[in-house]
Each structure stands twice: as structure tokens, then as C-alpha cells.
Amino acid sequence: MSAPFDHEALWMKAKLFLNRAMDDDDSRGFDEHALWAALALELLAKAALARVSPLLIAEPNEEGSNLLIASGLVKGDAKFTSVRAKTLMARCHRAFKPFDQSEAMKIINGRNEYLHSSGTGFMAIPAHLWWPRYWA
């Protein structure tokens, strides 16, 4: 089992989610394809930052446990928590030009609305307009 901050494992999972987003399964609607793509976006951001340093995705806390785990100082059954998607997107915006935090957050907010409310999430933008914004 790989560490939860392992950039290769995050990259592989992101590719798996992108494959689900792009498959030709006719039983899935645009909303499900967009959900898998939005989930992949967060994993891609984590992978890119963790490749530089796992500390960049560790949620800071009072005890510093996440930072200690990410730095390799604490091993075993310790639970690792990563930063929120909003933080990931802000860090990617600063670190990786021309990454666009504003556009990424529209996707993340659509995902959150789709998952956590009665809102339509991705359905507010037609698929033919949503995908180009996603790939940008």
C-alpha cells in the first residue's frame, strides 16, 4: 500500500478517474462524466504538488501530525489529512502557470453543489461548453 501523499499513486488514481470521465458508457450522463473529471482535477492538483513535496498537500494542525507524516518522520497507523480543494487550487495557481484557480474553483464548486446539495452542479453549463473550460 502506498502512502496517501505518494504523487505516483495520486497520478494513477487521477488517470483512473479521467478514464471513467471519458469512457463511452451511454448509461452515464454528462453529470456523471463531469463528476469523475472534477474528482480527477483535485487528484491531479494533489499529485502535482506532492511531486514537489508531500508537505504541500498536508493539512497543518496543532500537533503537526500531517506535516510529520508527510515528511516521513511519523510512520505506522497515523492518519494523514490533506488540505481542502480550495487550498490545492490556490497553491497550483501560484506554482504552475498558466493554471487558472478561478476556472478550477468553478469546477470544484460545481462538484460540491452536485454532491452536497439539491443543486444541479454541472448541469448549469451545457456539456459542449463545460469540457473546453475543464481542459483549459
Secondary structure, DSSP 8 states (H G I E B T S, - for coil): ---TT-HHHHHHHHHHHHHHHH---TTS-HHHHHHHHHHHHHHHHHHHHHHH-GGGGB---TT-HHHHHHTTSS-SS----B--HHHHHHHHHHHSTT--HHHHHHHHHHHHHHHHSSS-GGGGS-HHHHHHHHH-
